[in-house]
Every structure is written in structure tokens, then in C-alpha cells.
Amino acid sequence: MAVINTGLLTASLRGEFLNRFDAVETLYQLLSTRIPSTTAQENYRWLGTVPQMREWGTGRLAKGLRGESYDVTNNKYESTIEVDRDEINDDQLGQIRIRVAELAQRAATHKDKMIGSLLENGASSGYNSYDGVTFFNAAHVSGDSGNQDNDLAPTMAGAAPTTAEFKAGLASAIAAMLAFKDDQGEPMAINQGGLAVIVPPALLFTALEAVNASVISQTTNVMQGVAQVIPCSYLTASAVTAFLCKTDGIVRPFIFQDREPIEFTSLAEGSEEDFNREKFLYGVRARYRMTYGYWQYCVRMVFT
């Protein structure tokens, strides 16, 4: 009896999936710090704890972990596609490989979608930073920092910000970020490097012009090149909200808690699914969590 060779070996598809997965450009790698996780839940008590250098004096003065802390539980995620055996036998291999490639793209950009949700909901109840208040808040206080605000409301005259209005709002956000202090009263952002403006699609070209034009409103644009502009299609709640992020810190605005990486598996030829239902299943699973890092490295601009 002849054995049908579908050409869809799991090993081959796994290789195609991983190649496509690695090739996808993602936002989360720029905005988040990866923290390997070894348990179901991690406790963070290390944010804002490193003291400034001091004169030796009478000896070392060690400072322990601050009281602010929060627990982050890993979540499990999956995505699975079902393929009918007849589709394979009817020479639909090319289309099935396309579906596997799309599965890789969905898996690779899932963490970007999570960051989009954290940005959009960062001022909502329950979306808290390590200091116990919402991530975007006008009353951040930690140790000797004093009261600090990373939720700004730049003004605009119409229904959407003009290039000049966006530039002014961005200037205020940068000034605020450079003035933020840590729990010991020390500056958090010591320079203006690594700045990125994350915008919804509706603000993309306004933001690009604001940071790339040499002249705005007949005035030399001193902010030319100050930040890179990155559109995020997962920002859909507001067309007049943008975010300034600092991406070159040891701890970034978000933390990617990585417990188990993406795994590609299948129930294909010779499986119980094949025998009983003539269906092949291809899927991915992973365990991780995206959560907030330093709020001082993320400023929300809601144009009003």
C-alpha cells in the first residue's frame, strides 16, 4: 500500500515558522526590558533602588530594597490552526504554508499588542505602576522624588493637533521626562538620547513632520531629529494621544517577563486527529507577561 507523502513535515514547517517569526519587526524589543522568569510569579522590589556615588567618609552606606513592590504572574498563550487532510491532498500546500507564516506573524506581534493595551489603559484603574498609582498619573511619589506628573494635556485649537502644536506638546513631554527624579531625588533620564514617540496611525505624519521638518511655522525647528517616530496600529482608542518613551535605559517603560518561549507543535500525519477526523493541527504556545517598568521613561500626551 502506498503511503501518501504530503510534504508537510512538522520539522519543515517548524523551520519555516521560526524563520518567519524571527524576521518580523517588533516594537516590544525596543520598549521593554526582558527579564527571564523561573517561576509562575515574579516579585519586583528592585525598581528605584540604586544609590548615587558618595564620598567614602566613615565607610560604606548600604541601602536596601524599597518598600514598593508588585507581583507579576505569567500567563499562558496559544494559537492553533486546523487543516483538512483533503486540502493537503488537493495540492493546497502553498496556501497552508502561508497560513503558518501568518501564524508566525501573529505570534511575533502579540507582545506589541499587549504594549498597545498597556499604553491605552495606563491611566485606568488597575493599570498600576510599581508605586501603587496608575502608570500615567499626576501624583507619582516615591521616596525623595516629590510629586511628579507623566500625564500631560497639551493644547490644540482644532479637532487634531497641528504640526506646531504637536511639536510644542513633545517639547513639554521631553522637558518633563528630563526633570523626573528617582526615589533618592536623583535625575532618572540624564540625557535626551533614545527617545521614541509612539503614535496611532492618525498622528503618524504630523509626528514625522514635527521631528523631521527643518522649518515649522516659519521658525527653525530646533527639535529636528530629537526622537524617532514609531506608529503602533494597536493604538485605536484615541487619535489625539501620543506617547514619549525612553528606550536606552537599563529598565525601560515595560518589562517583558519571559517564562517559556514560543513553541511550535503539531498533530499531523499518523496522529489521532488524522485518524478520527482527518484533520491536521498546527499551533504555538508560550508563557510570558508584559507589564509596566519605569513610568519615568514614558509620558502620555493627550491633546485637548
C-alpha positions in Angstrom: 0.0 0.0 0.0 1.3 3.4 -1.0 1.9 5.9 1.8 0.8 9.4 0.9 3.6 11.9 1.3 2.0 15.3 1.9 5.3 17.2 2.0 4.1 19.0 5.1 6.6 17.5 7.6 6.4 19.1 11.0 10.1 19.7 11.1 10.0 21.6 7.8 7.0 23.7 8.9 8.6 24.4 12.3 11.7 25.8 10.5 9.6 28.0 8.2 7.6 29.2 11.3 10.7 30.1 13.3 12.4 31.8 10.3 9.3 34.0 9.7 8.9 34.6 13.5 12.5 35.9 13.8 12.1 38.1 10.7 9.1 40.1 12.0 9.9 43.6 13.1 8.5 44.2 16.6 8.0 47.2 18.9 8.3 45.4 22.2 12.0 44.7 21.9 12.6 48.5 21.8 10.3 49.5 24.6 10.7 46.6 27.1 13.4 45.1 29.3 13.5 41.3 29.1 13.5 39.6 32.5 13.9 35.8 32.4 11.3 34.2 34.7 11.9 30.9 36.5 8.6 30.6 38.5 4.9 31.1 37.9 5.1 34.5 39.5 7.8 37.1 40.0 8.0 39.8 42.7 9.6 43.1 41.7 11.2 45.1 44.6 14.2 46.4 42.8 12.8 49.4 40.9 14.4 52.6 42.0 16.9 51.3 44.5 20.5 52.1 43.3 22.1 54.9 45.3 24.2 57.6 43.8 28.0 57.6 44.3 29.0 59.4 47.6 32.2 60.3 49.3 33.6 57.4 51.3 33.6 59.3 54.6 33.4 56.9 57.5 32.8 53.9 55.3 30.2 52.2 53.1 26.5 53.1 53.5 24.4 50.3 52.1 20.8 50.9 51.0 18.3 48.0 50.8 15.3 47.5 48.6 12.5 50.0 48.9 9.0 49.0 50.1 7.3 49.5 46.7 6.8 46.1 45.1 4.3 44.2 42.9 3.8 40.6 41.8 3.5 39.7 38.2 2.0 36.3 37.3 2.9 34.7 34.0 0.1 33.9 31.5 -0.1 31.1 29.0 -1.0 31.9 25.4 -1.7 29.8 22.3 -2.8 30.0 18.7 -3.8 26.9 16.6 -4.9 26.4 13.0 -6.8 23.4 11.7 -6.1 21.9 8.2 -8.3 19.4 6.5 -6.4 16.4 5.0 -8.3 16.8 1.7 -6.9 20.3 1.4 -3.4 18.8 1.5 -4.2 16.0 -0.9 -5.7 18.6 -3.3 -2.4 20.3 -3.6 -3.0 23.3 -1.3 0.4 23.1 0.3 1.3 26.7 -0.7 -1.8 28.1 0.9 -1.2 26.1 4.1 2.4 27.4 4.3 1.0 30.9 4.0 -1.3 30.3 7.0 1.7 29.0 9.0 3.6 32.2 8.1 0.7 34.3 9.2 0.6 32.3 12.5 4.3 33.2 13.0 3.5 36.9 12.4 0.6 36.8 14.9 2.8 35.2 17.5 5.6 37.6 17.0 3.4 40.7 17.3 1.3 39.6 20.2 3.6 41.3 22.7 3.3 44.5 20.6 -0.5 44.2 21.0 0.0 43.9 24.8 2.1 47.0 24.9 -0.6 48.9 22.9 -3.1 47.8 25.5 -0.9 48.9 28.4 -0.4 52.3 26.8 -4.0 52.9 26.1 -5.2 51.8 29.5 -2.3 53.2 31.5 -4.5 55.9 33.2 -7.3 53.4 34.1 -7.9 51.9 37.5 -6.0 48.6 38.0 -3.2 49.5 35.5 -0.8 50.5 38.2 2.9 51.3 38.2 5.2 49.9 40.9 4.5 52.9 43.1 0.9 51.9 43.5 -0.8 54.5 41.3 -1.9 54.3 37.7 1.0 54.2 35.2 0.0 57.6 33.8 -0.7 59.8 36.8 -0.2 63.3 38.0 0.7 62.2 41.5 3.7 59.8 41.3 5.7 59.9 44.5 8.5 57.6 45.6 10.9 58.3 48.4 12.5 61.7 47.9 11.2 62.2 44.4 8.5 64.7 45.2 5.2 64.8 43.3 5.7 64.1 39.6 3.3 64.0 36.6 3.8 61.9 33.4 0.2 62.5 32.1 0.2 65.8 30.1 -2.5 67.6 28.3 -1.0 69.8 25.5 -3.5 72.2 23.9 -4.8 72.3 20.4 -7.1 74.6 18.6 -8.9 72.2 16.3 -10.0 68.6 16.2 -6.4 67.3 15.8 -3.0 68.8 16.7 -1.2 70.7 14.0 2.5 70.1 13.5 3.4 73.1 15.6 1.0 72.0 18.4 2.5 68.5 18.3 6.0 69.9 18.4 5.1 72.1 21.5 3.5 69.1 23.2 6.5 67.0 22.6 8.8 69.7 23.9 6.9 69.8 27.1 7.0 66.0 27.4 10.8 65.9 26.9 11.3 68.6 29.5 9.1 66.7 32.0 10.9 63.5 31.4 14.4 65.1 31.9 13.2 66.5 35.2 11.9 63.3 36.7 13.6 62.2 39.9 14.1 58.7 41.4 13.3 57.7 45.0 16.6 59.3 46.1 15.9 62.6 44.4 18.4 61.9 41.6 17.6 62.5 37.9 16.3 59.5 36.1 17.0 60.5 32.5 20.4 62.1 32.3 20.3 62.9 28.6 17.8 63.1 25.7 19.1 60.0 23.9 17.0 57.0 23.0 13.7 58.9 22.7 10.9 57.4 20.7 7.4 58.9 20.0 4.8 56.2 19.8 1.7 57.3 17.9 -1.6 55.9 16.5 -1.8 55.8 12.7 -3.8 59.1 12.6 -0.9 61.1 14.1 1.9 59.5 12.1 2.6 62.1 9.5 2.0 65.0 12.0 4.6 63.5 14.3 7.0 62.8 11.5 6.9 66.4 10.3 7.2 67.7 13.9 10.6 65.9 14.4 11.9 65.9 10.8 11.0 69.3 9.3 13.7 71.9 9.2 11.2 74.7 9.5 7.8 74.8 11.2 5.5 77.9 11.0 8.4 79.9 9.6 10.6 79.1 12.5 13.7 76.9 12.6 12.8 73.5 14.1 15.3 73.1 17.0 13.7 69.7 17.7 14.7 68.2 14.3 15.9 64.6 14.8 15.2 64.7 18.6 13.3 61.4 18.5 12.3 58.6 16.3 8.6 58.3 15.4 7.0 54.8 15.5 3.4 54.1 14.5 1.5 51.5 16.6 -1.6 50.1 14.9 -2.8 48.7 18.2 -3.4 52.3 19.4 -7.0 52.7 18.4 -8.8 54.3 21.4 -7.8 57.9 20.6 -6.5 59.7 17.6 -5.1 62.6 19.7 -3.0 60.7 22.1 0.8 60.1 21.7 3.5 58.7 24.0 7.1 59.7 24.5 9.3 56.8 25.6 13.0 56.5 26.6 14.4 53.3 25.1 18.0 53.3 26.2 17.6 52.7 30.0 18.6 49.5 31.8 15.0 49.3 32.8 12.6 50.5 30.1 9.0 51.6 30.2 7.8 48.0 30.1 9.1 44.7 31.3 8.8 41.5 29.2 8.7 38.7 31.8 9.8 35.7 29.7 8.9 32.3 31.3 8.6 29.9 28.3 9.4 30.9 24.7 7.3 30.3 21.7 6.9 26.6 20.9 5.6 25.2 17.6 3.9 21.8 17.7 1.5 19.8 15.6 -0.9 16.8 15.4 -0.4 15.8 11.8 0.1 12.6 9.8 -0.5 9.5 11.9 -2.0 11.3 14.8 -5.3 10.6 16.5 -6.7 13.7 14.9 -5.7 12.5 11.5 -7.2 9.0 12.0 -10.5 10.1 13.6 -11.2 13.5 11.9 -8.8 13.7 9.0 -7.6 17.0 10.5 -4.1 18.3 11.0 -3.5 20.8 13.8 -0.6 23.2 13.9 -0.2 25.5 16.9 2.0 27.6 19.1 2.1 28.1 22.8 4.2 30.3 25.2 4.2 31.6 28.8 5.1 35.2 29.5 3.8 38.5 30.7 4.1 42.1 29.6 3.9 44.6 32.4 5.0 48.2 33.4 8.6 49.1 34.1 9.7 52.7 34.8 6.9 55.2 34.5 9.6 57.9 34.4 10.5 56.7 30.9 7.0 57.1 29.5 5.0 60.3 29.2 1.5 60.4 27.8 0.4 63.4 25.7 -3.4 63.8 25.4 -4.0 66.8 23.1 -7.1 68.8 24.2 
